[in-house]
Amino acid sequence: MSHSTIMRLNLTFAQQEELSGCARNLALQCATKDPPNCALNALTLCENDALAFETAYQIVIDAASHIMTSSQLFTIARYMEHRGYPTRAYKLAVLAMKNVHLAYNQVTFHTHTPF
């Protein structure tokens, strides 16, 4: 929530924390129900709460093998790397690589023949 909104609503610190907690809980519920579309947002909203962040990360790990695509996992891995979690980023990248499947006709080789 923006500072101007907090000021306009005249929210106390306790009220701000309560709203933040509600937003984190909602984000985690959404991530549990629909990890591919909600996990990255849940991670972002839960960054400032270690337990909620760990919960969101675990949702991604649990969904990695059967719901998430390699592209989604690479995106979350890149996010983790940028946020300073290289070990978690590496683990997600490895899980993403396990989900990459190329058919023989999807691979193209470019050769340059000098003439």
C-alpha positions in Angstrom: 0.0 0.0 0.0 1.3 3.4 -0.9 2.3 5.9 1.8 -0.4 8.4 0.6 -3.1 5.7 0.9 -2.0 4.9 4.4 -2.1 8.6 5.3 -5.5 9.1 3.7 -7.0 6.1 5.6 -5.2 7.2 8.8 -4.1 3.6 9.5 -2.1 2.8 12.6 0.9 0.6 12.4 -1.1 -2.3 13.9 -3.8 -1.8 11.2 -1.1 -1.7 8.5 0.3 -5.0 9.8 -3.1 -6.6 10.0 -3.7 -5.7 6.3 -0.3 -7.0 5.3 -1.0 -10.2 7.1 -4.4 -10.6 5.3 -2.7 -9.9 1.9 0.0 -12.5 2.6 -2.6 -15.1 3.7 -4.6 -14.4 0.6 -1.5 -14.6 -1.6 -0.6 -18.0 -0.1 -4.1 -19.3 -0.6 -4.0 -18.3 -4.2 -0.6 -19.8 -4.7 -1.7 -23.1 -3.2 -4.7 -23.2 -5.5 -3.0 -22.0 -8.7 0.8 -22.1 -8.4 1.6 -21.3 -12.0 -0.3 -18.0 -11.9 0.1 -16.9 -8.3 3.4 -18.2 -6.9 5.6 -15.3 -8.0 3.2 -12.8 -6.7 2.9 -14.6 -3.4 6.7 -14.7 -3.1 6.8 -10.9 -3.7 4.1 -10.1 -1.2 5.6 -12.4 1.4 9.2 -11.1 1.2 9.1 -9.3 4.5 7.8 -12.2 6.5 10.2 -15.1 6.7 7.7 -17.8 7.5 5.2 -16.7 4.7 8.1 -16.4 2.3 9.3 -19.9 3.1 5.7 -21.2 2.7 5.4 -19.6 -0.7 8.8 -21.0 -1.8 7.7 -24.5 -0.6 4.5 -24.2 -2.7 6.7 -23.6 -5.8 9.0 -26.5 -4.9 6.0 -28.8 -4.4 4.4 -27.7 -7.7 7.6 -27.8 -9.7 7.5 -31.4 -10.8 3.8 -31.6 -11.9 2.2 -28.2 -12.4 4.9 -25.6 -13.2 6.5 -25.2 -16.6 10.2 -24.8 -17.1 9.6 -21.2 -18.2 7.7 -20.4 -15.0 10.4 -22.0 -12.8 13.2 -20.2 -14.6 11.3 -16.9 -14.1 11.0 -17.6 -10.3 14.6 -18.7 -10.2 15.7 -15.4 -11.8 13.6 -13.6 -9.2 15.2 -15.5 -6.4 18.7 -14.7 -7.8 17.9 -11.0 -8.0 16.5 -11.0 -4.4 19.8 -12.5 -3.1 18.8 -16.2 -2.8 21.4 -17.9 -5.1 20.9 -21.4 -3.6 17.2 -21.3 -4.0 17.6 -19.9 -7.5 19.9 -22.8 -8.4 17.5 -25.4 -7.0 14.7 -23.9 -9.0 16.8 -23.8 -12.2 17.7 -27.5 -11.7 14.0 -28.3 -11.3 13.3 -26.3 -14.4 15.9 -28.2 -16.4 14.2 -31.5 -15.4 11.0 -30.2 -17.0 12.6 -29.2 -20.3 11.8 -31.6 -23.1 12.8 -31.1 -26.7 11.6 -33.2 -29.5 14.2 -34.1 -32.1 12.7 -31.7 -34.6 12.7 -28.8 -32.2 16.5 -28.6 -32.1 18.1 -26.7 -35.0 21.7 -26.4 -35.7 23.0 -23.4 -37.6 26.1 -24.1 -39.6 28.0 -21.5 -41.5 29.8 -22.7 -44.6 32.3 -20.4 -46.0 32.0 -19.7 -49.7 
